[in-house]
């Protein structure tokens, strides 16, 4: 993390717009990051000031020849989600047919893509590079630790430099919530969010959904238990928004203080009781303890392991054919017992493989031309192969940080819920809290009290 920055949210608590309309990729006139000498279209407001002046600019979409940004699951329509997952399944099938060789169609030939990561990464960064290569694009990396960021260059200037160098897309990971949405207003090329603070990690949610589809064949009607430091997890937020809107029953579970105060959207239940979350689960997803975002409030790891770690005994509560997932990296012996890492139901490495296909789909969606119906991707060499991490933008006058970590952690969940609400069909139902599973356990918060029947929410 560059010196002088903190993983605080810069997203405002203001209500998000109901219907973001399509807009061409273009520089936003009159918009500049604080400290860059420009002006905003409207004043910054509230204690948690934002460097993003217009949340409606979250998705840049258009017709043939136009490109679009992916800054979060909350900004996508159901049709967008289904399109991306369809592309991802097609990419995965093409890679399996060709043994991982590049596609002969090379849909992104001549394109240059740069990864700009202000946080460390193995899986996300490298899978984007592999995905770009397989699509015929040239992937580059801008190493922040050896860049002008260390000399005090702000985020806006770094982004504009990337565009001036001729990159066709910027894949951004940043410790500040809202940084990717801000970047989309600064640049005239697509921005893909590779994780922004405690906000979202949309490509992780897409690859997780692809892995579930691969092993379960469907999303609708499945019970998905997401366990761990949910409150600070951008992975949990994006997964909850995606899976619930596509018909899954999502349970968010973790220690008190590490779960959000309310579910982000209908079809999601929040609880602190692990047994309740795992009971008859089809998918169990453990989360990494966010040490970098838990300064001063890091739970006792022994207590966490005993209460919310996943081992053979805990996994017995799930369905016999349940799959076990983790976004990585895994803290063995804390989030997952080493014994379950070797269980045949553990699909952690398959998630990595799905990550390449999912990110190929996102790059094609963001940069590629409109795909003709019935077109089939083929790997190079024919089809004889087998049938597979927050810094605040630096510079003087940077956006004023939120006064409390509690408000910073809760704001993205509230904003995500408001945006998801604009996409869902109206659904009835009365919130019903199941009985407490143990003395002192937090009563689950249910966004749609129909239990499994709530699976149809988000499907249309």
Secondary structure, 3 states (H helix, E strand, C coil): CCCCCCCCCCCCCCCCCCCCCCCCCCCCCCCCCCCCCCCCCCCCCCCCCCCCCCHHHHCCCCCCCCCCCECCHHHCCHHHHHHHHHHHHHHHHHHHHHCCCCECCCCCCCCEEEEEECCCCCHHHHHHHHHHHHCCCEEEEEEHHHCHHHHCCCHHHHHHHHHHCCCCEEEEEECCCCHHHHHHHHCCCEEEEEEECCCCCHHHHHHHHHHHHHHHCCCCCCEEEEECCCCCCHHHHHHHHHHHHCCCEEEEECCCCCCCCCCCCCCEEEECCHHHHHCCCCEEEECCCCHHHCCCCCCCHHHHHHHHCECHHHHCCCCCCCEEEECCCCCECCCECHHHHCCCCECHHHHHHHHHHHHHHHHHHHHCCCCCCCCCCCECCCCCCCCCCCCCCCCCCCCCCCCCHHHHHHHHHHHHHHHHHHHCCCCCCCCCCCCCCCCCCCCCEECCCCHHHHHHCCCC
